Amino acid sequence: MRIIGSSCRRRGISTILGVIIFVGIMFTSVIPMFLVMNQADTLHEIRKHDMKLLDEGHFREDISFYPYALTNDSDILNISIANKCGATVKIIRIWINNENYTLNENIQSMQTRVLENFIVELINQTSYTVKVVTEKGNSFSSVAGTLHHSEGGWYTPSLGICVHIENIQGKYQIGAKIAIEAEEFYQYNMTNIEHEDIEKMIWVDSPGSYYLTIKKWDGGDYVLDVDPVYNDFLIKINYPITKPITDVYVSGIFS
């Protein structure tokens, strides 16, 4: 008959106790620490994702605006703002020189809003710089440049024609002249076929009548649209009675 000594029993009990202590340490220290670290990694990834979305929203914002006076001697400015991006833009601040106007205006995608009644102090031979700030921290300047006021009233050095071509796939030529028989003072030839809408600004020196020609590349040459014919069609800039930038919208489907 074999007799197991007490020392063997003690070793067995010690082993069991060691396993129990090890398991206890695992459940009370190591596993909670692992879970906390895993949760921290998850929160970090969530913050990275949120920051990425915030950055994308910041860079996607695209608005154009211009300020204008109600009359040539008015001390009230209105601001026409066009949201050209695919999401709503919230306007939170307007700066006119050093004056800060706090706002809370939402402009839907592809919508144009006129924000009214910004009172300014009329000072002879003074320039008025206008900036628009969005909720995402973007700051935009007027497409019409800086407004100026003198004894003769309001004027801006930046007058122009903004050509918008609703394009699916095409390559275009845009020309402008001050009279039908005159030479073109502006010509733009696209080097590549574009697959998105096209927007080109033509700056002019003074109010008046201008004539545009818009042609589309047909594989061998630039050709005119047929209906309507975008050839020497009249564009008028009557600032300050009308806005300083005249928008021209053209279908990119040429016959």
Secondary structure, 3 states (H helix, E strand, C coil): CCCCCHHHHHHHHHHHHHHHHHHHHHHHHHHHHHHHHHHHHHHHHHHHHHHHHHHHHHHHCCEEEEEEECCCCCCEEEEEEEECCCCCEEEEEEEECCEEEEEEEEECCCCEEEEEEEECCCCCCEEECEEEEECCCCEEECCCCCEEEECCEEECCCEEEEEEEECCCECEEEEEECCCCCCCCEEEECCCCECCCEEEEEEECCCEEEEEEEEEECCCCEEECCCCCCEEEEEEECCCCCCCEEEEEEECCCC
